[in-house]
Amino acid sequence: MREQGLILRNDDRGDLTTQLCPPLVITREECDRTVEILAASFDELGKKRGSVATKHARG
């Protein structure tokens, strides 16, 4: 995700939470791009782990 310009972090409390840290001012296009990067990254991770691919809601 970082290579695609999305910086996030995992929660340090020991749970499986990933945190997004967007800027205070963000455009709709930047939000859409964030969702695209997340969806593609999670799909790729699922393929590597042998999970079934899922369809993402887009609207």
Biotite code that builds the C-alpha atoms (Angstrom):
import biotite.structure as struc

atoms = struc.array([
    struc.Atom([0.000, 0.000, 0.000], chain_id="A", res_id=1, res_name="MET", atom_name="CA", element="C"),
    struc.Atom([2.833, 2.359, 0.795], chain_id="A", res_id=2, res_name="ARG", atom_name="CA", element="C"),
    struc.Atom([4.278, 1.852, -2.677], chain_id="A", res_id=3, res_name="GLU", atom_name="CA", element="C"),
    struc.Atom([0.958, 3.103, -4.059], chain_id="A", res_id=4, res_name="GLN", atom_name="CA", element="C"),
    struc.Atom([0.988, 6.199, -1.860], chain_id="A", res_id=5, res_name="GLY", atom_name="CA", element="C"),
    struc.Atom([-1.226, 5.023, 1.001], chain_id="A", res_id=6, res_name="LEU", atom_name="CA", element="C"),
    struc.Atom([0.264, 5.210, 4.476], chain_id="A", res_id=7, res_name="ILE", atom_name="CA", element="C"),
    struc.Atom([-1.474, 3.426, 7.327], chain_id="A", res_id=8, res_name="LEU", atom_name="CA", element="C"),
    struc.Atom([-0.557, 1.739, 10.565], chain_id="A", res_id=9, res_name="ARG", atom_name="CA", element="C"),
    struc.Atom([-1.576, -1.261, 12.593], chain_id="A", res_id=10, res_name="ASN", atom_name="CA", element="C"),
    struc.Atom([-3.017, -0.673, 16.019], chain_id="A", res_id=11, res_name="ASP", atom_name="CA", element="C"),
    struc.Atom([-0.498, -1.274, 18.793], chain_id="A", res_id=12, res_name="ASP", atom_name="CA", element="C"),
    struc.Atom([-3.035, -2.591, 21.316], chain_id="A", res_id=13, res_name="ARG", atom_name="CA", element="C"),
    struc.Atom([-2.669, -6.139, 20.009], chain_id="A", res_id=14, res_name="GLY", atom_name="CA", element="C"),
    struc.Atom([-5.950, -6.268, 18.083], chain_id="A", res_id=15, res_name="ASP", atom_name="CA", element="C"),
    struc.Atom([-6.343, -6.635, 14.321], chain_id="A", res_id=16, res_name="LEU", atom_name="CA", element="C"),
    struc.Atom([-7.138, -2.999, 13.588], chain_id="A", res_id=17, res_name="THR", atom_name="CA", element="C"),
    struc.Atom([-5.558, -1.060, 10.747], chain_id="A", res_id=18, res_name="THR", atom_name="CA", element="C"),
    struc.Atom([-5.767, 2.708, 11.049], chain_id="A", res_id=19, res_name="GLN", atom_name="CA", element="C"),
    struc.Atom([-5.988, 5.191, 8.217], chain_id="A", res_id=20, res_name="LEU", atom_name="CA", element="C"),
    struc.Atom([-4.617, 8.647, 8.904], chain_id="A", res_id=21, res_name="CYS", atom_name="CA", element="C"),
    struc.Atom([-6.016, 10.936, 6.204], chain_id="A", res_id=22, res_name="PRO", atom_name="CA", element="C"),
    struc.Atom([-5.227, 14.636, 6.160], chain_id="A", res_id=23, res_name="PRO", atom_name="CA", element="C"),
    struc.Atom([-7.778, 17.028, 7.625], chain_id="A", res_id=24, res_name="LEU", atom_name="CA", element="C"),
    struc.Atom([-8.584, 18.244, 4.113], chain_id="A", res_id=25, res_name="VAL", atom_name="CA", element="C"),
    struc.Atom([-9.190, 15.470, 1.587], chain_id="A", res_id=26, res_name="ILE", atom_name="CA", element="C"),
    struc.Atom([-11.005, 15.421, -1.746], chain_id="A", res_id=27, res_name="THR", atom_name="CA", element="C"),
    struc.Atom([-13.584, 12.914, -2.942], chain_id="A", res_id=28, res_name="ARG", atom_name="CA", element="C"),
    struc.Atom([-11.080, 11.718, -5.548], chain_id="A", res_id=29, res_name="GLU", atom_name="CA", element="C"),
    struc.Atom([-8.471, 11.059, -2.844], chain_id="A", res_id=30, res_name="GLU", atom_name="CA", element="C"),
    struc.Atom([-11.030, 9.107, -0.816], chain_id="A", res_id=31, res_name="CYS", atom_name="CA", element="C"),
    struc.Atom([-11.952, 7.055, -3.890], chain_id="A", res_id=32, res_name="ASP", atom_name="CA", element="C"),
    struc.Atom([-8.279, 6.350, -4.603], chain_id="A", res_id=33, res_name="ARG", atom_name="CA", element="C"),
    struc.Atom([-7.775, 5.234, -1.004], chain_id="A", res_id=34, res_name="THR", atom_name="CA", element="C"),
    struc.Atom([-10.621, 2.731, -1.323], chain_id="A", res_id=35, res_name="VAL", atom_name="CA", element="C"),
    struc.Atom([-9.205, 1.474, -4.638], chain_id="A", res_id=36, res_name="GLU", atom_name="CA", element="C"),
    struc.Atom([-5.769, 0.893, -3.095], chain_id="A", res_id=37, res_name="ILE", atom_name="CA", element="C"),
    struc.Atom([-7.267, -0.869, -0.064], chain_id="A", res_id=38, res_name="LEU", atom_name="CA", element="C"),
    struc.Atom([-9.482, -3.113, -2.204], chain_id="A", res_id=39, res_name="ALA", atom_name="CA", element="C"),
    struc.Atom([-6.652, -4.078, -4.552], chain_id="A", res_id=40, res_name="ALA", atom_name="CA", element="C"),
    struc.Atom([-4.267, -4.707, -1.664], chain_id="A", res_id=41, res_name="SER", atom_name="CA", element="C"),
    struc.Atom([-6.720, -6.872, 0.265], chain_id="A", res_id=42, res_name="PHE", atom_name="CA", element="C"),
    struc.Atom([-7.602, -8.807, -2.901], chain_id="A", res_id=43, res_name="ASP", atom_name="CA", element="C"),
    struc.Atom([-3.905, -9.438, -3.567], chain_id="A", res_id=44, res_name="GLU", atom_name="CA", element="C"),
    struc.Atom([-3.358, -10.549, 0.009], chain_id="A", res_id=45, res_name="LEU", atom_name="CA", element="C"),
    struc.Atom([-6.321, -12.912, -0.257], chain_id="A", res_id=46, res_name="GLY", atom_name="CA", element="C"),
    struc.Atom([-4.916, -14.425, -3.451], chain_id="A", res_id=47, res_name="LYS", atom_name="CA", element="C"),
    struc.Atom([-1.525, -14.946, -1.815], chain_id="A", res_id=48, res_name="LYS", atom_name="CA", element="C"),
    struc.Atom([-3.155, -16.610, 1.185], chain_id="A", res_id=49, res_name="ARG", atom_name="CA", element="C"),
    struc.Atom([-5.467, -18.718, -0.968], chain_id="A", res_id=50, res_name="GLY", atom_name="CA", element="C"),
    struc.Atom([-8.694, -16.987, 0.062], chain_id="A", res_id=51, res_name="SER", atom_name="CA", element="C"),
    struc.Atom([-11.699, -16.721, -2.187], chain_id="A", res_id=52, res_name="VAL", atom_name="CA", element="C"),
    struc.Atom([-11.879, -13.433, -4.070], chain_id="A", res_id=53, res_name="ALA", atom_name="CA", element="C"),
    struc.Atom([-14.698, -11.103, -3.072], chain_id="A", res_id=54, res_name="THR", atom_name="CA", element="C"),
    struc.Atom([-16.600, -8.400, -4.879], chain_id="A", res_id=55, res_name="LYS", atom_name="CA", element="C"),
    struc.Atom([-16.468, -4.917, -3.409], chain_id="A", res_id=56, res_name="HIS", atom_name="CA", element="C"),
    struc.Atom([-19.441, -2.602, -3.346], chain_id="A", res_id=57, res_name="ALA", atom_name="CA", element="C"),
    struc.Atom([-18.911, 0.432, -5.524], chain_id="A", res_id=58, res_name="ARG", atom_name="CA", element="C"),
    struc.Atom([-21.337, 3.222, -5.814], chain_id="A", res_id=59, res_name="GLY", atom_name="CA", element="C"),
])
